[in-house]
Amino acid sequence: MEATKRKKLSFPHEFIIVIVMAVLACILTYIIPAGEYEQIKSETGKMVINPDIFRYIENTPVSIWKIPMLLVKGFYDSSSLIFAILIFTGSMQIIMATGALRALTSTVIKKFSKRQTIAIAVIMFVIAVLSSPMGYNPFIAFVPVALLLSYQLGYDEMVGVAMITLAAAMGPNAGMLNPSTTGIGNQLAGLPIFNGIGFRLIGFFIFTAVTIVYVIRYANKVKADPTYSYVYGIKPSISSDADTIDEELTSRQKLVLVTVGIALIILVYGCTKLGWGFQQMSAFFLVLGALGGIVYGMRANDICMQFAEGSKLVVRAIILIAFARTVSIVLENGHILDTVVYSVSGWLNYFPKFLQAPGMLLIHTIINFFITSGSGQAVVTMPVMLPVAQIIGMSPETAILALNYGDGFTNIIFPHSAALMAFLVLSNVPYQKWLKFIWKLLLLWYLIGSVLLVIAQMIGY
């Protein structure tokens, strides 16, 4: 009876959560007045909003009965990300099939057999540094590698996905070299693209250190007692074959690793210097997968079969991503995004001066629920927030820092964050389990971020 009761009280499926959010978004289009800012062309030729001119327009409510069609539209609108994930995972499955990464994890495990926490710290720090200009998305395909390493070190899926997801969040969170938020914000403020990097660098090291310690503490508890795991009893998404600990790297596997290493360097250069998007990254991974198979000596038919097997693993993920896009479509069609921005920006007048920067963080957190895209939020909000910051005596750098924190923190908890859901689905970690694991860390981030913002405003950063 107790088991039946727990089953009845189980957390809703991710699909249900997102569909309910879409329904709520439809209801909001009937409640929140539609509005829009005037669009003007900036000096760079981009269309931005004029913060001085906002007007309410005729309501364009979105009927709940349109949700089935909008769910389908979500697939079309998310096609670039969907196909990118299919190609990422398919290509990485080819690399995984060579056994090179599995043998590499064996080597790492032997090297850090008595210092396993150091392995976690090093991996997370390297990913955090790489994420500074690249963001989350390029790391989605490496979830299977992180899971395999976590299994072999004696940990669980949560440690594996946290090593990748949380480390990849550090760069966007701190905004050190984030072109989507810092770059756009500084451009709109008339500042050099990465102006103010020094203070953001301090924040980067603080957030990264705290996050690494948080993951290691959990990992040590799981190591001591596997039943402590939040995902205890859940079937692993990939094989955790313990025999791989004795594997040695062959010459062909070493060639595969060299190929992957060179590819990562090219990927970083392409994302930071050439402005690669999903289309370019997808083509790049397609070549990487095929090249890795060829270097290892796989037959053409085997390469194709492995690619198909890898792509099949993410069907659930791409459905969830498409459904999540529906929420944004509803809000856009209802023309209530600008109204939300206009309303919440006025809240700053009610905050004491030393709390105005954390108040701006709160506002961006609320807006990020509606606009999960960092670049999208920067384009919509900064033309409003920068003049507001000027009026209340806040530096543009501090306002942009609040944007980074407000956009970045909640991307690891909002269920309609496409990248987060891709990480979780690929690792077979249920969303509700992730919430149990992450909520304390999220509070720490907000506490640290608020303190840093107060300091930034006090010193005139």
matplotlib code that plots the C-alpha trace (Angstrom):
import matplotlib.pyplot as plt

x = [0.0, 2.8, 4.5, 1.1, 0.8, 4.3, 3.5, 0.4, 2.3, 5.1, 6.4, 4.9, 6.8, 8.9, 6.5, 3.6, 5.5, 6.3, 2.8, 1.3, 3.7, 2.5, -1.2, -0.3, 1.5, -1.8, -3.7, -1.3, -1.9, -5.5, -4.5, -1.3, -2.0, -0.2, 2.4, 5.5, 8.5, 9.2, 11.8, 14.8, 17.9, 21.1, 24.5, 25.5, 22.4, 20.6, 17.0, 16.7, 13.9, 13.6, 13.3, 11.5, 8.6, 6.3, 2.7, 0.0, -1.6, -4.7, -4.6, -3.7, -4.5, -3.4, -6.1, -5.3, -6.8, -3.9, -1.4, -1.3, -0.4, 2.1, 3.7, 4.3, 5.6, 8.1, 9.7, 10.1, 11.4, 13.9, 15.0, 18.6, 19.1, 17.3, 19.4, 22.5, 21.8, 21.1, 24.4, 26.4, 25.2, 25.5, 29.0, 30.1, 28.6, 31.1, 34.0, 32.6, 32.5, 36.2, 36.8, 39.3, 37.4, 36.7, 40.4, 41.3, 39.0, 40.8, 44.1, 42.7, 41.3, 44.6, 46.4, 44.0, 43.1, 43.8, 43.0, 39.6, 38.3, 41.3, 40.1, 36.6, 38.1, 40.5, 37.8, 35.3, 37.8, 38.9, 35.3, 34.5, 37.4, 36.3, 32.7, 33.6, 33.5, 31.5, 28.6, 26.7, 25.8, 29.1, 29.4, 26.0, 27.7, 30.2, 27.7, 28.4, 32.1, 31.4, 29.0, 31.5, 34.2, 31.8, 30.8, 34.5, 35.3, 32.6, 30.0, 26.6, 24.9, 24.3, 28.0, 28.6, 26.0, 26.9, 30.6, 29.6, 26.4, 27.5, 31.1, 29.7, 27.5, 30.4, 31.5, 28.0, 27.2, 30.3, 30.0, 33.8, 33.9, 30.2, 29.4, 25.7, 25.2, 28.4, 29.3, 25.8, 25.4, 28.8, 28.1, 24.7, 26.5, 29.1, 31.9, 34.6, 33.1, 34.6, 35.1, 35.3, 36.7, 38.8, 35.9, 34.0, 37.2, 37.1, 33.5, 34.3, 36.9, 34.6, 31.6, 33.8, 35.5, 32.2, 30.5, 33.4, 33.4, 29.6, 29.9, 32.8, 31.0, 28.0, 30.4, 32.1, 28.8, 27.7, 31.1, 30.7, 27.0, 25.5, 22.0, 22.6, 22.5, 19.5, 19.3, 19.8, 18.0, 17.6, 18.9, 22.2, 21.9, 25.2, 27.0, 29.1, 31.2, 33.8, 36.2, 37.2, 39.4, 42.1, 42.0, 45.2, 45.1, 46.0, 47.9, 44.7, 42.8, 45.6, 45.2, 41.5, 42.2, 44.7, 42.0, 39.4, 42.0, 42.8, 39.1, 38.3, 40.9, 39.3, 35.9, 37.0, 38.5, 35.4, 33.0, 35.1, 36.7, 34.5, 31.1, 30.0, 26.4, 24.6, 24.8, 28.6, 29.1, 26.8, 28.8, 32.0, 30.8, 29.6, 33.2, 34.7, 32.6, 33.4, 37.1, 37.3, 35.8, 38.2, 41.2, 40.3, 39.8, 36.0, 34.1, 31.8, 28.7, 29.8, 30.3, 26.8, 25.3, 26.9, 25.8, 22.2, 22.4, 23.7, 21.0, 18.2, 19.3, 18.1, 14.6, 13.1, 15.5, 14.5, 10.8, 11.2, 13.2, 10.5, 7.8, 9.8, 10.0, 6.2, 6.2, 8.3, 6.1, 2.9, 4.5, 5.7, 2.4, 0.6, 2.8, 3.3, 7.1, 7.7, 4.9, 6.7, 10.0, 8.3, 6.6, 9.4, 12.0, 10.0, 10.4, 13.9, 12.6, 11.4, 14.8, 17.4, 20.4, 22.8, 20.2, 19.4, 22.0, 20.6, 17.2, 18.2, 19.4, 15.9, 14.3, 16.5, 15.7, 11.9, 12.5, 14.7, 11.6, 10.1, 13.2, 15.7, 18.0, 20.9, 21.3, 17.5, 17.2, 20.2, 18.7, 15.3, 16.3, 19.6, 18.2, 15.9, 18.2, 21.2, 19.2, 17.7, 21.2, 22.3, 19.4, 19.9, 23.7, 24.7, 27.6, 26.7, 29.2, 27.3, 24.0, 25.5, 26.9, 23.3, 22.2, 24.8, 23.8, 20.1, 20.3, 22.8, 21.7, 18.2, 19.2, 20.2, 16.8, 14.1, 12.4, 12.0, 15.8, 16.6, 20.2, 19.5, 16.9, 19.3, 21.9, 19.4, 17.7, 21.1, 22.2, 18.8, 18.6, 14.9, 14.2, 12.7, 15.9, 18.0, 16.0, 16.7, 20.4, 20.7, 18.5, 21.1, 23.8, 21.4, 20.8, 24.6, 25.0, 22.3, 23.9, 27.4, 26.1, 24.1, 27.2, 29.4, 26.8, 26.6, 30.4, 30.4, 27.9, 29.8, 33.2, 31.7, 32.7]
y = [0.0, 2.4, 1.7, 2.3, 5.6, 6.7, 5.9, 8.0, 10.9, 10.6, 13.7, 14.5, 13.4, 16.1, 16.3, 17.0, 19.7, 21.6, 21.2, 22.5, 25.5, 26.1, 26.0, 28.5, 30.7, 30.7, 31.8, 34.6, 36.0, 36.6, 38.2, 40.3, 43.2, 43.0, 45.7, 46.5, 48.9, 51.0, 49.4, 51.5, 50.8, 51.0, 52.4, 48.8, 48.4, 46.1, 46.6, 47.3, 48.6, 52.2, 52.3, 55.6, 54.5, 51.7, 51.3, 48.8, 47.2, 45.2, 41.8, 38.8, 36.0, 32.5, 29.8, 26.6, 24.7, 25.9, 24.1, 20.9, 22.9, 25.0, 21.8, 20.8, 24.3, 23.8, 21.0, 23.3, 26.2, 24.0, 22.1, 23.5, 22.4, 19.1, 18.1, 19.3, 17.0, 14.1, 14.6, 15.3, 12.1, 10.0, 11.2, 10.7, 7.1, 6.4, 7.7, 5.7, 2.5, 2.7, 2.2, 5.0, 7.1, 4.0, 3.1, 6.7, 6.6, 3.5, 5.3, 8.3, 5.9, 4.2, 7.5, 9.0, 5.7, 7.3, 10.8, 10.5, 13.8, 15.5, 13.9, 15.5, 18.9, 18.9, 17.8, 20.4, 23.3, 22.5, 22.4, 25.6, 27.4, 26.1, 27.1, 30.8, 31.5, 28.4, 28.1, 24.9, 23.4, 22.1, 19.9, 18.1, 15.4, 14.6, 13.4, 9.7, 10.2, 11.9, 9.1, 6.4, 8.2, 8.6, 4.9, 3.8, 6.1, 4.5, 7.3, 7.6, 9.3, 12.5, 13.0, 12.4, 14.8, 17.4, 17.4, 18.4, 20.5, 22.6, 23.1, 24.2, 26.7, 28.5, 30.4, 31.7, 32.4, 34.5, 36.1, 36.3, 35.8, 35.3, 36.8, 36.2, 38.4, 40.2, 40.9, 42.1, 44.1, 45.9, 46.5, 48.2, 50.2, 51.4, 49.5, 47.1, 43.7, 42.1, 45.2, 44.7, 41.1, 41.5, 41.5, 38.8, 36.7, 36.9, 35.7, 32.9, 31.4, 31.8, 30.1, 27.4, 26.5, 26.4, 24.2, 21.8, 21.4, 20.8, 18.0, 16.4, 16.3, 14.6, 12.2, 11.2, 10.5, 8.3, 6.5, 5.7, 4.7, 4.0, 4.2, 7.9, 8.5, 10.5, 8.1, 4.9, 2.0, 3.9, 2.0, 3.5, 5.1, 3.5, 0.3, 0.7, -2.4, -2.5, -4.6, -1.6, -0.5, -2.8, -1.7, -0.3, 2.3, 0.8, 2.7, 3.2, 4.4, 6.9, 8.2, 8.6, 10.6, 12.8, 13.4, 14.3, 16.6, 18.5, 18.7, 20.3, 23.0, 23.6, 23.7, 26.3, 28.4, 28.1, 29.0, 31.9, 33.4, 32.3, 32.6, 29.1, 28.3, 24.9, 24.4, 24.7, 22.7, 19.9, 19.7, 19.7, 16.8, 14.9, 15.0, 14.3, 11.1, 9.8, 10.7, 9.0, 5.8, 5.9, 6.4, 3.5, 1.3, 0.8, -0.2, 2.3, 0.2, 0.0, 3.8, 4.3, 1.8, 3.4, 6.8, 5.6, 3.9, 7.0, 9.2, 6.9, 7.6, 11.2, 10.9, 11.6, 14.6, 16.2, 15.8, 17.6, 20.4, 20.9, 21.0, 23.5, 25.8, 25.9, 28.0, 30.8, 30.7, 31.2, 34.2, 35.7, 35.3, 36.8, 39.9, 39.9, 39.7, 43.5, 44.1, 41.8, 43.7, 47.1, 46.1, 44.4, 47.0, 49.5, 47.4, 48.8, 52.0, 50.2, 48.8, 50.5, 51.7, 49.0, 46.3, 47.7, 45.5, 42.3, 43.6, 43.8, 40.2, 39.3, 41.0, 39.2, 35.9, 36.5, 37.6, 34.5, 32.3, 33.9, 34.4, 31.5, 32.6, 34.7, 36.7, 37.1, 38.4, 40.8, 42.3, 42.7, 43.9, 45.8, 48.7, 49.2, 48.2, 50.3, 53.6, 52.5, 51.8, 55.3, 57.0, 55.2, 55.7, 52.1, 51.4, 49.6, 46.9, 46.1, 46.0, 43.6, 41.5, 41.2, 40.1, 37.3, 36.0, 36.3, 34.6, 31.9, 30.7, 29.5, 27.9, 24.9, 24.6, 25.8, 22.8, 24.7, 25.2, 23.2, 22.6, 21.4, 19.0, 17.6, 17.0, 15.3, 13.1, 11.9, 10.9, 9.4, 11.6, 12.5, 16.2, 15.9, 14.1, 16.9, 19.5, 17.6, 17.6, 21.2, 23.5, 24.1, 24.9, 27.3, 29.2, 29.4, 30.9, 33.5, 34.4, 34.7, 36.5, 39.0, 39.7, 40.3, 42.6, 44.7, 44.9, 45.8, 48.7, 49.9, 50.1, 51.6, 48.6]
z = [0.0, 0.8, -2.5, -4.3, -2.4, -3.4, -7.0, -7.0, -5.6, -8.1, -9.8, -13.3, -16.4, -18.0, -21.0, -18.7, -16.9, -20.1, -21.6, -18.4, -18.7, -22.2, -21.0, -18.2, -20.8, -22.9, -19.8, -19.1, -22.6, -21.5, -18.2, -19.0, -21.4, -24.7, -25.3, -27.3, -27.3, -30.3, -32.5, -33.7, -35.6, -33.6, -34.8, -35.6, -37.8, -35.5, -34.5, -30.8, -28.6, -27.6, -23.8, -23.9, -25.9, -24.7, -25.7, -25.0, -28.0, -28.7, -26.9, -29.0, -26.6, -27.6, -27.3, -25.4, -28.3, -30.4, -28.3, -30.4, -33.5, -31.5, -30.1, -33.7, -34.5, -31.7, -33.7, -36.7, -34.7, -32.8, -35.9, -35.8, -32.2, -32.7, -35.7, -34.0, -31.0, -33.3, -35.1, -31.9, -30.3, -33.5, -34.1, -30.5, -30.6, -33.4, -31.2, -28.2, -30.3, -31.0, -27.2, -27.1, -24.6, -22.5, -22.4, -21.6, -18.6, -17.5, -17.7, -15.7, -13.1, -12.6, -12.4, -9.9, -8.1, -4.7, -5.7, -7.5, -6.3, -8.0, -11.3, -10.8, -10.0, -13.0, -15.4, -14.1, -14.2, -17.8, -18.9, -17.0, -18.8, -22.2, -21.5, -21.0, -24.8, -25.9, -23.6, -22.8, -26.2, -27.4, -24.3, -24.8, -26.9, -24.2, -21.6, -22.4, -21.7, -18.4, -17.4, -18.2, -16.2, -13.3, -13.3, -13.4, -10.5, -8.4, -8.6, -10.2, -13.1, -11.1, -10.6, -14.4, -15.6, -12.9, -13.9, -17.4, -16.9, -13.9, -15.2, -18.6, -16.7, -15.1, -18.2, -19.1, -15.4, -14.7, -18.2, -18.4, -22.2, -22.9, -26.4, -25.9, -22.8, -22.0, -25.7, -26.6, -23.4, -23.8, -27.4, -26.6, -23.8, -26.3, -24.4, -25.7, -26.3, -23.1, -21.0, -17.3, -17.5, -14.3, -11.8, -13.7, -13.6, -9.8, -9.8, -12.2, -9.8, -6.8, -8.6, -10.0, -6.7, -4.8, -7.5, -7.6, -3.9, -4.0, -6.6, -4.8, -1.4, -3.1, -4.9, -1.7, 0.0, -2.9, -2.9, 0.8, 0.5, -2.9, -1.5, -0.8, -4.6, -5.8, -8.8, -6.9, -8.6, -11.9, -14.9, -16.3, -19.7, -20.8, -19.8, -16.7, -17.4, -14.6, -16.7, -18.7, -15.8, -17.1, -20.7, -22.3, -25.1, -28.5, -31.2, -33.2, -30.1, -29.5, -33.0, -32.3, -29.2, -31.0, -33.7, -31.0, -29.2, -32.4, -33.2, -29.8, -30.5, -33.9, -32.2, -29.7, -32.4, -34.6, -31.8, -30.5, -33.6, -36.5, -34.8, -35.5, -34.9, -34.7, -38.4, -38.5, -35.3, -36.7, -39.9, -37.8, -35.6, -38.6, -40.0, -36.6, -36.2, -39.6, -39.3, -35.9, -37.3, -40.3, -38.2, -36.0, -39.1, -38.9, -42.0, -43.6, -42.8, -39.1, -39.0, -40.3, -37.9, -34.9, -36.0, -36.2, -32.8, -31.1, -32.7, -31.5, -27.9, -28.0, -29.4, -26.0, -25.6, -28.9, -28.2, -24.9, -26.5, -29.1, -26.4, -24.4, -27.4, -27.4, -24.2, -25.9, -29.0, -26.9, -25.1, -28.4, -30.2, -27.2, -27.3, -23.5, -23.4, -23.7, -21.1, -18.6, -19.2, -18.8, -15.6, -13.7, -14.6, -12.6, -9.4, -9.0, -7.6, -4.5, -3.6, -1.4, -3.4, -2.1, -3.1, -6.6, -8.3, -6.6, -7.4, -11.1, -10.7, -9.5, -12.4, -14.9, -13.2, -13.7, -17.3, -17.9, -17.3, -20.3, -22.4, -21.7, -24.6, -23.2, -26.4, -26.7, -23.1, -23.7, -26.8, -25.2, -21.7, -21.9, -24.0, -21.0, -18.1, -19.3, -19.2, -15.9, -14.5, -15.6, -13.9, -10.5, -10.6, -11.5, -13.9, -17.2, -16.2, -13.0, -15.0, -17.5, -14.6, -13.2, -16.7, -16.7, -13.3, -14.0, -17.3, -16.2, -12.8, -13.6, -16.9, -14.7, -13.2, -15.6, -17.3, -20.6, -20.8, -23.9, -23.1, -19.5, -20.7, -23.3, -20.6, -18.3, -20.9, -22.3, -18.8, -17.9, -14.8, -14.1, -13.8, -10.3, -9.1, -10.6, -8.6, -5.3, -6.1, -7.4, -5.2, -2.4, -5.0, -6.7, -3.4, -2.9, -6.4, -5.7, -2.4, -3.9, -6.9, -4.8, -2.6, -5.7, -7.2, -4.0, -4.0, -7.7, -7.1, -4.0, -5.7, -8.9, -11.1]

ax = plt.figure().add_subplot(projection="3d")
ax.plot(x, y, z, "-o")
ax.set_aspect("equal")
plt.show()
